[in-house]
Amino acid sequence: MPLNDVLWTRPVTVRLQCGLERTFTSVYDALDFLENEWPLGHGERHQRAVKTCRGALNRVIAPLIAREAFMAACVEAGMPAVVAPWQVQATRRPARPTRVAALR
């Protein structure tokens, strides 16, 4: 992961044309896929996604906009994007203090 990478708050899972699923957690992951592994046929949404991902890495465009553009490009290419569910972290209640009986 490059130093200027921008992580998404929610990863995006894409069902590739071969049937496998791949999860993208950052703008750089998505841009690398768009530029180096994209299937044939670069449509308008693909071009927009590349542009917005580059802008997000340069801190000019919000990462959420790049994420939405990436998802739209995936849908355009026939690879449905499925938003991964929120990772719910288990929270523990603090232990109740034990009561100490007062000495008489």
Biopython code that builds the backbone (N, CA, C, O; Angstrom):
import numpy as np
from Bio.PDB.StructureBuilder import StructureBuilder

atoms = [
    (1, "MET", "N", (0.848, -1.171, 0.000)),
    (1, "MET", "CA", (0.000, 0.000, 0.000)),
    (1, "MET", "C", (0.896, 1.237, 0.000)),
    (1, "MET", "O", (1.750, 1.380, 0.874)),
    (2, "PRO", "N", (0.710, 2.125, -0.964)),
    (2, "PRO", "CA", (1.522, 3.346, -1.008)),
    (2, "PRO", "C", (1.196, 4.269, 0.152)),
    (2, "PRO", "O", (0.139, 4.171, 0.776)),
    (3, "LEU", "N", (2.125, 5.163, 0.424)),
    (3, "LEU", "CA", (1.966, 6.075, 1.557)),
    (3, "LEU", "C", (0.780, 7.007, 1.410)),
    (3, "LEU", "O", (0.179, 7.398, 2.411)),
    (4, "ASN", "N", (0.432, 7.368, 0.198)),
    (4, "ASN", "CA", (-0.669, 8.319, 0.004)),
    (4, "ASN", "C", (-2.012, 7.636, -0.212)),
    (4, "ASN", "O", (-2.960, 8.278, -0.665)),
    (5, "ASP", "N", (-2.114, 6.341, 0.105)),
    (5, "ASP", "CA", (-3.368, 5.620, -0.095)),
    (5, "ASP", "C", (-4.440, 6.159, 0.844)),
    (5, "ASP", "O", (-4.145, 6.668, 1.926)),
    (6, "VAL", "N", (-5.678, 6.037, 0.410)),
    (6, "VAL", "CA", (-6.832, 6.493, 1.187)),
    (6, "VAL", "C", (-7.746, 5.293, 1.399)),
    (6, "VAL", "O", (-8.249, 4.709, 0.439)),
    (7, "LEU", "N", (-7.956, 4.932, 2.647)),
    (7, "LEU", "CA", (-8.820, 3.791, 2.959)),
    (7, "LEU", "C", (-10.280, 4.212, 2.939)),
    (7, "LEU", "O", (-10.621, 5.338, 3.303)),
    (8, "TRP", "N", (-11.139, 3.291, 2.508)),
    (8, "TRP", "CA", (-12.569, 3.522, 2.568)),
    (8, "TRP", "C", (-13.078, 3.078, 3.920)),
    (8, "TRP", "O", (-12.523, 2.164, 4.529)),
    (9, "THR", "N", (-14.133, 3.720, 4.392)),
    (9, "THR", "CA", (-14.710, 3.310, 5.668)),
    (9, "THR", "C", (-15.457, 1.992, 5.528)),
    (9, "THR", "O", (-15.581, 1.242, 6.496)),
    (10, "ARG", "N", (-15.953, 1.708, 4.337)),
    (10, "ARG", "CA", (-16.633, 0.435, 4.060)),
    (10, "ARG", "C", (-16.028, -0.156, 2.792)),
    (10, "ARG", "O", (-16.008, 0.507, 1.754)),
    (11, "PRO", "N", (-15.539, -1.380, 2.857)),
    (11, "PRO", "CA", (-14.975, -2.006, 1.655)),
    (11, "PRO", "C", (-16.052, -2.303, 0.619)),
    (11, "PRO", "O", (-17.242, -2.346, 0.933)),
    (12, "VAL", "N", (-15.619, -2.503, -0.605)),
    (12, "VAL", "CA", (-16.525, -2.845, -1.701)),
    (12, "VAL", "C", (-16.129, -4.226, -2.221)),
    (12, "VAL", "O", (-14.968, -4.460, -2.555)),
    (13, "THR", "N", (-17.084, -5.122, -2.287)),
    (13, "THR", "CA", (-16.841, -6.452, -2.841)),
    (13, "THR", "C", (-17.474, -6.503, -4.219)),
    (13, "THR", "O", (-18.641, -6.151, -4.395)),
    (14, "VAL", "N", (-16.693, -6.946, -5.193)),
    (14, "VAL", "CA", (-17.135, -6.990, -6.589)),
    (14, "VAL", "C", (-17.134, -8.441, -7.047)),
    (14, "VAL", "O", (-16.191, -9.190, -6.789)),
    (15, "ARG", "N", (-18.204, -8.823, -7.727)),
    (15, "ARG", "CA", (-18.252, -10.157, -8.332)),
    (15, "ARG", "C", (-17.680, -10.030, -9.735)),
    (15, "ARG", "O", (-18.293, -9.427, -10.616)),
    (16, "LEU", "N", (-16.499, -10.605, -9.932)),
    (16, "LEU", "CA", (-15.813, -10.524, -11.218)),
    (16, "LEU", "C", (-16.549, -11.349, -12.266)),
    (16, "LEU", "O", (-17.409, -12.166, -11.937)),
    (17, "GLN", "N", (-16.205, -11.130, -13.516)),
    (17, "GLN", "CA", (-16.887, -11.820, -14.605)),
    (17, "GLN", "C", (-16.664, -13.328, -14.573)),
    (17, "GLN", "O", (-17.467, -14.081, -15.124)),
    (18, "CYS", "N", (-15.596, -13.775, -13.942)),
    (18, "CYS", "CA", (-15.332, -15.215, -13.839)),
    (18, "CYS", "C", (-16.106, -15.849, -12.685)),
    (18, "CYS", "O", (-16.070, -17.067, -12.510)),
    (19, "GLY", "N", (-16.805, -15.031, -11.898)),
    (19, "GLY", "CA", (-17.610, -15.541, -10.801)),
    (19, "GLY", "C", (-16.979, -15.373, -9.432)),
    (19, "GLY", "O", (-17.669, -15.477, -8.418)),
    (20, "LEU", "N", (-15.685, -15.115, -9.385)),
    (20, "LEU", "CA", (-15.016, -14.902, -8.107)),
    (20, "LEU", "C", (-15.372, -13.531, -7.546)),
    (20, "LEU", "O", (-15.768, -12.628, -8.284)),
    (21, "GLU", "N", (-15.228, -13.389, -6.240)),
    (21, "GLU", "CA", (-15.451, -12.092, -5.609)),
    (21, "GLU", "C", (-14.124, -11.530, -5.133)),
    (21, "GLU", "O", (-13.243, -12.260, -4.679)),
    (22, "ARG", "N", (-14.006, -10.223, -5.245)),
    (22, "ARG", "CA", (-12.790, -9.533, -4.803)),
    (22, "ARG", "C", (-13.200, -8.324, -3.995)),
    (22, "ARG", "O", (-14.130, -7.607, -4.363)),
    (23, "THR", "N", (-12.503, -8.095, -2.890)),
    (23, "THR", "CA", (-12.824, -6.982, -2.004)),
    (23, "THR", "C", (-11.780, -5.889, -2.146)),
    (23, "THR", "O", (-10.577, -6.152, -2.152)),
    (24, "PHE", "N", (-12.260, -4.660, -2.260)),
    (24, "PHE", "CA", (-11.399, -3.480, -2.382)),
    (24, "PHE", "C", (-11.587, -2.631, -1.138)),
    (24, "PHE", "O", (-12.710, -2.269, -0.788)),
    (25, "THR", "N", (-10.495, -2.318, -0.477)),
    (25, "THR", "CA", (-10.572, -1.571, 0.777)),
    (25, "THR", "C", (-10.070, -0.146, 0.680)),
    (25, "THR", "O", (-10.204, 0.626, 1.630)),
    (26, "SER", "N", (-9.490, 0.213, -0.463)),
    (26, "SER", "CA", (-8.914, 1.555, -0.569)),
    (26, "SER", "C", (-9.002, 2.085, -1.994)),
    (26, "SER", "O", (-9.293, 1.355, -2.942)),
    (27, "VAL", "N", (-8.743, 3.364, -2.105)),
    (27, "VAL", "CA", (-8.769, 4.028, -3.409)),
    (27, "VAL", "C", (-7.673, 3.472, -4.303)),
    (27, "VAL", "O", (-7.895, 3.250, -5.494)),
    (28, "TYR", "N", (-6.485, 3.245, -3.737)),
    (28, "TYR", "CA", (-5.383, 2.739, -4.550)),
    (28, "TYR", "C", (-5.692, 1.342, -5.100)),
    (28, "TYR", "O", (-5.390, 1.053, -6.258)),
    (29, "ASP", "N", (-6.292, 0.476, -4.278)),
    (29, "ASP", "CA", (-6.679, -0.860, -4.755)),
    (29, "ASP", "C", (-7.610, -0.758, -5.953)),
    (29, "ASP", "O", (-7.445, -1.467, -6.946)),
    (30, "ALA", "N", (-8.588, 0.129, -5.849)),
    (30, "ALA", "CA", (-9.555, 0.295, -6.933)),
    (30, "ALA", "C", (-8.885, 0.850, -8.189)),
    (30, "ALA", "O", (-9.138, 0.371, -9.294)),
    (31, "LEU", "N", (-8.030, 1.862, -8.018)),
    (31, "LEU", "CA", (-7.354, 2.466, -9.170)),
    (31, "LEU", "C", (-6.436, 1.455, -9.852)),
    (31, "LEU", "O", (-6.380, 1.403, -11.081)),
    (32, "ASP", "N", (-5.727, 0.666, -9.081)),
    (32, "ASP", "CA", (-4.859, -0.359, -9.657)),
    (32, "ASP", "C", (-5.677, -1.364, -10.472)),
    (32, "ASP", "O", (-5.262, -1.771, -11.557)),
    (33, "PHE", "N", (-6.813, -1.752, -9.958)),
    (33, "PHE", "CA", (-7.701, -2.666, -10.684)),
    (33, "PHE", "C", (-8.233, -2.014, -11.958)),
    (33, "PHE", "O", (-8.261, -2.641, -13.017)),
    (34, "LEU", "N", (-8.651, -0.766, -11.851)),
    (34, "LEU", "CA", (-9.190, -0.049, -13.016)),
    (34, "LEU", "C", (-8.156, 0.087, -14.126)),
    (34, "LEU", "O", (-8.491, -0.037, -15.304)),
    (35, "GLU", "N", (-6.909, 0.339, -13.761)),
    (35, "GLU", "CA", (-5.878, 0.599, -14.761)),
    (35, "GLU", "C", (-5.165, -0.656, -15.267)),
    (35, "GLU", "O", (-4.689, -0.675, -16.402)),
    (36, "ASN", "N", (-5.083, -1.700, -14.445)),
    (36, "ASN", "CA", (-4.254, -2.836, -14.815)),
    (36, "ASN", "C", (-4.988, -4.170, -14.996)),
    (36, "ASN", "O", (-4.477, -5.075, -15.655)),
    (37, "GLU", "N", (-6.172, -4.291, -14.418)),
    (37, "GLU", "CA", (-6.862, -5.575, -14.482)),
    (37, "GLU", "C", (-8.272, -5.486, -15.054)),
    (37, "GLU", "O", (-9.006, -6.475, -15.061)),
    (38, "TRP", "N", (-8.643, -4.329, -15.523)),
    (38, "TRP", "CA", (-10.001, -4.111, -16.002)),
    (38, "TRP", "C", (-10.256, -4.940, -17.245)),
    (38, "TRP", "O", (-9.394, -5.014, -18.121)),
    (39, "PRO", "N", (-11.437, -5.572, -17.342)),
    (39, "PRO", "CA", (-11.751, -6.333, -18.559)),
    (39, "PRO", "C", (-11.900, -5.398, -19.763)),
    (39, "PRO", "O", (-11.947, -4.176, -19.622)),
    (40, "LEU", "N", (-11.969, -5.989, -20.911)),
    (40, "LEU", "CA", (-12.101, -5.189, -22.137)),
    (40, "LEU", "C", (-13.318, -4.285, -22.071)),
    (40, "LEU", "O", (-14.316, -4.616, -21.430)),
    (41, "GLY", "N", (-13.232, -3.170, -22.721)),
    (41, "GLY", "CA", (-14.355, -2.237, -22.779)),
    (41, "GLY", "C", (-14.287, -1.202, -21.684)),
    (41, "GLY", "O", (-14.765, -1.425, -20.572)),
    (42, "HIS", "N", (-13.706, -0.096, -21.993)),
    (42, "HIS", "CA", (-13.593, 1.008, -21.041)),
    (42, "HIS", "C", (-14.639, 2.055, -21.394)),
    (42, "HIS", "O", (-14.472, 2.824, -22.340)),
    (43, "GLY", "N", (-15.703, 2.074, -20.631)),
    (43, "GLY", "CA", (-16.787, 3.009, -20.900)),
    (43, "GLY", "C", (-16.601, 4.335, -20.182)),
    (43, "GLY", "O", (-15.563, 4.609, -19.579)),
    (44, "GLU", "N", (-17.645, 5.143, -20.270)),
    (44, "GLU", "CA", (-17.623, 6.479, -19.657)),
    (44, "GLU", "C", (-17.454, 6.405, -18.144)),
    (44, "GLU", "O", (-16.724, 7.205, -17.560)),
    (45, "ARG", "N", (-18.117, 5.461, -17.517)),
    (45, "ARG", "CA", (-18.025, 5.346, -16.056)),
    (45, "ARG", "C", (-16.641, 4.863, -15.620)),
    (45, "ARG", "O", (-16.158, 5.232, -14.550)),
    (46, "HIS", "N", (-16.015, 4.048, -16.445)),
    (46, "HIS", "CA", (-14.648, 3.613, -16.141)),
    (46, "HIS", "C", (-13.719, 4.819, -16.132)),
    (46, "HIS", "O", (-12.922, 4.991, -15.210)),
    (47, "GLN", "N", (-13.827, 5.650, -17.163)),
    (47, "GLN", "CA", (-12.982, 6.842, -17.242)),
    (47, "GLN", "C", (-13.222, 7.773, -16.061)),
    (47, "GLN", "O", (-12.279, 8.332, -15.500)),
    (48, "ARG", "N", (-14.486, 7.937, -15.687)),
    (48, "ARG", "CA", (-14.824, 8.784, -14.545)),
    (48, "ARG", "C", (-14.250, 8.204, -13.245)),
    (48, "ARG", "O", (-13.767, 8.948, -12.391)),
    (49, "ALA", "N", (-14.304, 6.894, -13.103)),
    (49, "ALA", "CA", (-13.778, 6.253, -11.899)),
    (49, "ALA", "C", (-12.262, 6.432, -11.787)),
    (49, "ALA", "O", (-11.743, 6.703, -10.704)),
    (50, "VAL", "N", (-11.561, 6.281, -12.901)),
    (50, "VAL", "CA", (-10.110, 6.493, -12.890)),
    (50, "VAL", "C", (-9.794, 7.921, -12.476)),
    (50, "VAL", "O", (-8.914, 8.153, -11.647)),
    (51, "LYS", "N", (-10.509, 8.871, -13.050)),
    (51, "LYS", "CA", (-10.271, 10.286, -12.748)),
    (51, "LYS", "C", (-10.564, 10.604, -11.276)),
    (51, "LYS", "O", (-9.790, 11.306, -10.627)),
    (52, "THR", "N", (-11.676, 10.089, -10.755)),
    (52, "THR", "CA", (-12.026, 10.405, -9.369)),
    (52, "THR", "C", (-11.112, 9.685, -8.378)),
    (52, "THR", "O", (-10.810, 10.228, -7.315)),
    (53, "CYS", "N", (-10.672, 8.484, -8.709)),
    (53, "CYS", "CA", (-9.727, 7.799, -7.823)),
    (53, "CYS", "C", (-8.397, 8.548, -7.768)),
    (53, "CYS", "O", (-7.809, 8.691, -6.696)),
    (54, "ARG", "N", (-7.932, 9.016, -8.893)),
    (54, "ARG", "CA", (-6.699, 9.819, -8.891)),
    (54, "ARG", "C", (-6.888, 11.097, -8.073)),
    (54, "ARG", "O", (-5.997, 11.501, -7.325)),
    (55, "GLY", "N", (-8.039, 11.718, -8.219)),
    (55, "GLY", "CA", (-8.325, 12.921, -7.440)),
    (55, "GLY", "C", (-8.387, 12.638, -5.948)),
    (55, "GLY", "O", (-7.941, 13.457, -5.144)),
    (56, "ALA", "N", (-8.934, 11.492, -5.570)),
    (56, "ALA", "CA", (-9.001, 11.137, -4.145)),
    (56, "ALA", "C", (-7.610, 10.878, -3.581)),
    (56, "ALA", "O", (-7.327, 11.243, -2.440)),
    (57, "LEU", "N", (-6.741, 10.253, -4.366)),
    (57, "LEU", "CA", (-5.375, 10.018, -3.901)),
    (57, "LEU", "C", (-4.606, 11.321, -3.743)),
    (57, "LEU", "O", (-3.702, 11.421, -2.913)),
    (58, "ASN", "N", (-4.969, 12.320, -4.543)),
    (58, "ASN", "CA", (-4.332, 13.641, -4.442)),
    (58, "ASN", "C", (-5.037, 14.550, -3.449)),
    (58, "ASN", "O", (-4.690, 15.723, -3.316)),
    (59, "ARG", "N", (-6.037, 13.999, -2.747)),
    (59, "ARG", "CA", (-6.791, 14.719, -1.704)),
    (59, "ARG", "C", (-7.591, 15.897, -2.258)),
    (59, "ARG", "O", (-7.841, 16.875, -1.553)),
    (60, "VAL", "N", (-7.994, 15.794, -3.541)),
    (60, "VAL", "CA", (-8.798, 16.832, -4.173)),
    (60, "VAL", "C", (-10.272, 16.437, -4.189)),
    (60, "VAL", "O", (-11.153, 17.296, -4.158)),
    (61, "ILE", "N", (-10.533, 15.135, -4.237)),
    (61, "ILE", "CA", (-11.891, 14.600, -4.296)),
    (61, "ILE", "C", (-12.110, 13.714, -3.076)),
    (61, "ILE", "O", (-11.201, 13.009, -2.637)),
    (62, "ALA", "N", (-13.302, 13.755, -2.541)),
    (62, "ALA", "CA", (-13.628, 12.940, -1.369)),
    (62, "ALA", "C", (-13.564, 11.452, -1.715)),
    (62, "ALA", "O", (-14.000, 11.057, -2.796)),
    (63, "PRO", "N", (-13.030, 10.624, -0.819)),
    (63, "PRO", "CA", (-12.946, 9.185, -1.084)),
    (63, "PRO", "C", (-14.307, 8.548, -1.355)),
    (63, "PRO", "O", (-14.401, 7.595, -2.128)),
    (64, "LEU", "N", (-15.354, 9.063, -0.730)),
    (64, "LEU", "CA", (-16.690, 8.517, -0.945)),
    (64, "LEU", "C", (-17.123, 8.671, -2.403)),
    (64, "LEU", "O", (-17.770, 7.781, -2.954)),
    (65, "ILE", "N", (-16.773, 9.786, -3.026)),
    (65, "ILE", "CA", (-17.122, 10.010, -4.431)),
    (65, "ILE", "C", (-16.361, 9.028, -5.323)),
    (65, "ILE", "O", (-16.920, 8.496, -6.282)),
    (66, "ALA", "N", (-15.092, 8.790, -5.008)),
    (66, "ALA", "CA", (-14.300, 7.831, -5.783)),
    (66, "ALA", "C", (-14.866, 6.427, -5.622)),
    (66, "ALA", "O", (-14.901, 5.655, -6.580)),
    (67, "ARG", "N", (-15.303, 6.102, -4.429)),
    (67, "ARG", "CA", (-15.885, 4.789, -4.156)),
    (67, "ARG", "C", (-17.165, 4.576, -4.963)),
    (67, "ARG", "O", (-17.371, 3.517, -5.556)),
    (68, "GLU", "N", (-18.014, 5.594, -4.973)),
    (68, "GLU", "CA", (-19.264, 5.506, -5.736)),
    (68, "GLU", "C", (-18.992, 5.407, -7.234)),
    (68, "GLU", "O", (-19.680, 4.670, -7.940)),
    (69, "ALA", "N", (-17.991, 6.144, -7.724)),
    (69, "ALA", "CA", (-17.637, 6.082, -9.145)),
    (69, "ALA", "C", (-17.084, 4.709, -9.503)),
    (69, "ALA", "O", (-17.369, 4.187, -10.580)),
    (70, "PHE", "N", (-16.299, 4.123, -8.610)),
    (70, "PHE", "CA", (-15.766, 2.784, -8.834)),
    (70, "PHE", "C", (-16.904, 1.761, -8.913)),
    (70, "PHE", "O", (-16.912, 0.900, -9.793)),
    (71, "MET", "N", (-17.845, 1.859, -8.003)),
    (71, "MET", "CA", (-18.980, 0.943, -8.006)),
    (71, "MET", "C", (-19.799, 1.094, -9.290)),
    (71, "MET", "O", (-20.250, 0.096, -9.852)),
    (72, "ALA", "N", (-19.993, 2.314, -9.754)),
    (72, "ALA", "CA", (-20.745, 2.543, -10.991)),
    (72, "ALA", "C", (-20.018, 1.946, -12.192)),
    (72, "ALA", "O", (-20.653, 1.385, -13.086)),
    (73, "ALA", "N", (-18.687, 2.065, -12.218)),
    (73, "ALA", "CA", (-17.917, 1.490, -13.315)),
    (73, "ALA", "C", (-18.027, -0.031, -13.319)),
    (73, "ALA", "O", (-18.108, -0.655, -14.377)),
    (74, "CYS", "N", (-18.030, -0.613, -12.137)),
    (74, "CYS", "CA", (-18.170, -2.071, -12.039)),
    (74, "CYS", "C", (-19.524, -2.532, -12.578)),
    (74, "CYS", "O", (-19.607, -3.530, -13.293)),
    (75, "VAL", "N", (-20.564, -1.811, -12.236)),
    (75, "VAL", "CA", (-21.901, -2.156, -12.727)),
    (75, "VAL", "C", (-21.947, -2.014, -14.240)),
    (75, "VAL", "O", (-22.522, -2.863, -14.922)),
    (76, "GLU", "N", (-21.348, -0.950, -14.777)),
    (76, "GLU", "CA", (-21.316, -0.728, -16.224)),
    (76, "GLU", "C", (-20.621, -1.883, -16.951)),
    (76, "GLU", "O", (-21.005, -2.241, -18.065)),
    (77, "ALA", "N", (-19.597, -2.463, -16.315)),
    (77, "ALA", "CA", (-18.838, -3.543, -16.942)),
    (77, "ALA", "C", (-19.445, -4.920, -16.691)),
    (77, "ALA", "O", (-18.877, -5.932, -17.102)),
    (78, "GLY", "N", (-20.590, -4.965, -16.021)),
    (78, "GLY", "CA", (-21.233, -6.245, -15.763)),
    (78, "GLY", "C", (-20.681, -6.980, -14.558)),
    (78, "GLY", "O", (-20.838, -8.194, -14.429)),
    (79, "MET", "N", (-20.031, -6.230, -13.673)),
    (79, "MET", "CA", (-19.502, -6.810, -12.439)),
    (79, "MET", "C", (-20.217, -6.143, -11.271)),
    (79, "MET", "O", (-19.810, -5.072, -10.820)),
    (80, "PRO", "N", (-21.270, -6.766, -10.787)),
    (80, "PRO", "CA", (-22.032, -6.113, -9.720)),
    (80, "PRO", "C", (-21.188, -5.887, -8.471)),
    (80, "PRO", "O", (-20.474, -6.774, -8.003)),
    (81, "ALA", "N", (-21.296, -4.689, -7.958)),
    (81, "ALA", "CA", (-20.589, -4.331, -6.730)),
    (81, "ALA", "C", (-21.534, -4.518, -5.552)),
    (81, "ALA", "O", (-22.674, -4.054, -5.568)),
    (82, "VAL", "N", (-21.048, -5.193, -4.556)),
    (82, "VAL", "CA", (-21.842, -5.428, -3.361)),
    (82, "VAL", "C", (-21.115, -4.773, -2.199)),
    (82, "VAL", "O", (-19.950, -5.069, -1.935)),
    (83, "VAL", "N", (-21.807, -3.887, -1.513)),
    (83, "VAL", "CA", (-21.180, -3.212, -0.385)),
    (83, "VAL", "C", (-21.080, -4.196, 0.757)),
    (83, "VAL", "O", (-22.075, -4.807, 1.148)),
    (84, "ALA", "N", (-19.893, -4.351, 1.288)),
    (84, "ALA", "CA", (-19.693, -5.259, 2.415)),
    (84, "ALA", "C", (-20.398, -4.692, 3.643)),
    (84, "ALA", "O", (-20.437, -3.476, 3.830)),
    (85, "PRO", "N", (-20.949, -5.557, 4.474)),
    (85, "PRO", "CA", (-21.648, -5.073, 5.672)),
    (85, "PRO", "C", (-20.674, -4.421, 6.643)),
    (85, "PRO", "O", (-19.473, -4.689, 6.635)),
    (86, "TRP", "N", (-21.232, -3.565, 7.468)),
    (86, "TRP", "CA", (-20.437, -2.913, 8.504)),
    (86, "TRP", "C", (-19.824, -3.965, 9.395)),
    (86, "TRP", "O", (-20.459, -4.971, 9.710)),
    (87, "GLN", "N", (-18.616, -3.741, 9.793)),
    (87, "GLN", "CA", (-17.970, -4.620, 10.755)),
    (87, "GLN", "C", (-18.349, -4.125, 12.139)),
    (87, "GLN", "O", (-17.894, -3.072, 12.586)),
    (88, "VAL", "N", (-19.175, -4.887, 12.799)),
    (88, "VAL", "CA", (-19.614, -4.494, 14.126)),
    (88, "VAL", "C", (-18.618, -5.045, 15.126)),
    (88, "VAL", "O", (-18.381, -6.251, 15.196)),
    (89, "GLN", "N", (-18.050, -4.154, 15.885)),
    (89, "GLN", "CA", (-17.094, -4.588, 16.877)),
    (89, "GLN", "C", (-17.828, -4.878, 18.173)),
    (89, "GLN", "O", (-18.678, -4.111, 18.626)),
    (90, "ALA", "N", (-17.476, -5.986, 18.737)),
    (90, "ALA", "CA", (-18.103, -6.350, 19.998)),
    (90, "ALA", "C", (-17.624, -5.393, 21.084)),
    (90, "ALA", "O", (-16.430, -5.129, 21.226)),
    (91, "THR", "N", (-18.563, -4.895, 21.827)),
    (91, "THR", "CA", (-18.199, -4.001, 22.918)),
    (91, "THR", "C", (-18.471, -4.723, 24.224)),
    (91, "THR", "O", (-19.491, -5.392, 24.388)),
    (92, "ARG", "N", (-17.562, -4.576, 25.120)),
    (92, "ARG", "CA", (-17.735, -5.191, 26.419)),
    (92, "ARG", "C", (-18.088, -4.116, 27.420)),
    (92, "ARG", "O", (-17.557, -3.006, 27.399)),
    (93, "ARG", "N", (-18.979, -4.475, 28.276)),
    (93, "ARG", "CA", (-19.304, -3.551, 29.348)),
    (93, "ARG", "C", (-18.184, -3.587, 30.370)),
    (93, "ARG", "O", (-17.601, -4.640, 30.627)),
    (94, "PRO", "N", (-17.890, -2.456, 30.941)),
    (94, "PRO", "CA", (-16.871, -2.489, 31.987)),
    (94, "PRO", "C", (-17.389, -3.305, 33.171)),
    (94, "PRO", "O", (-18.574, -3.268, 33.503)),
    (95, "ALA", "N", (-16.498, -4.020, 33.778)),
    (95, "ALA", "CA", (-16.893, -4.848, 34.911)),
    (95, "ALA", "C", (-17.377, -3.959, 36.051)),
    (95, "ALA", "O", (-16.809, -2.903, 36.332)),
    (96, "ARG", "N", (-18.432, -4.415, 36.689)),
    (96, "ARG", "CA", (-18.948, -3.658, 37.833)),
    (96, "ARG", "C", (-17.965, -3.786, 38.982)),
    (96, "ARG", "O", (-17.428, -4.863, 39.238)),
    (97, "PRO", "N", (-17.739, -2.705, 39.655)),
    (97, "PRO", "CA", (-16.839, -2.811, 40.801)),
    (97, "PRO", "C", (-17.480, -3.692, 41.869)),
    (97, "PRO", "O", (-18.684, -3.632, 42.118)),
    (98, "THR", "N", (-16.665, -4.479, 42.465)),
    (98, "THR", "CA", (-17.191, -5.342, 43.520)),
    (98, "THR", "C", (-17.368, -4.511, 44.780)),
    (98, "THR", "O", (-16.554, -3.648, 45.110)),
    (99, "ARG", "N", (-18.430, -4.796, 45.450)),
    (99, "ARG", "CA", (-18.687, -4.068, 46.692)),
    (99, "ARG", "C", (-17.923, -4.729, 47.829)),
    (99, "ARG", "O", (-17.923, -5.947, 48.007)),
    (100, "VAL", "N", (-17.309, -3.904, 48.542)),
    (100, "VAL", "CA", (-16.562, -4.400, 49.688)),
    (100, "VAL", "C", (-17.353, -4.051, 50.931)),
    (100, "VAL", "O", (-17.726, -2.897, 51.140)),
    (101, "ALA", "N", (-17.600, -5.038, 51.738)),
    (101, "ALA", "CA", (-18.339, -4.804, 52.979)),
    (101, "ALA", "C", (-17.449, -3.992, 53.923)),
    (101, "ALA", "O", (-16.274, -4.304, 54.119)),
    (102, "ALA", "N", (-18.014, -2.991, 54.475)),
    (102, "ALA", "CA", (-17.276, -2.142, 55.397)),
    (102, "ALA", "C", (-16.992, -2.935, 56.680)),
    (102, "ALA", "O", (-17.856, -3.624, 57.221)),
    (103, "LEU", "N", (-15.780, -2.809, 57.126)),
    (103, "LEU", "CA", (-15.419, -3.457, 58.383)),
    (103, "LEU", "C", (-16.001, -2.693, 59.542)),
    (103, "LEU", "O", (-15.947, -1.463, 59.547)),
    (104, "ARG", "N", (-16.560, -3.374, 60.533)),
    (104, "ARG", "CA", (-17.173, -2.682, 61.669)),
    (104, "ARG", "C", (-16.278, -2.735, 62.849)),
    (104, "ARG", "O", (-16.620, -2.206, 63.907)),
]
sb = StructureBuilder()
sb.init_structure("model")
sb.init_model(0)
sb.init_chain("A")
sb.init_seg("    ")
for serial, (resi, resn, name, xyz) in enumerate(atoms, 1):
    if name == "N":
        sb.init_residue(resn, " ", resi, " ")
    sb.init_atom(name, np.array(xyz, "f"), 0.0, 1.0, " ", f" {name:<3s}", serial, name[0])
structure = sb.get_structure()
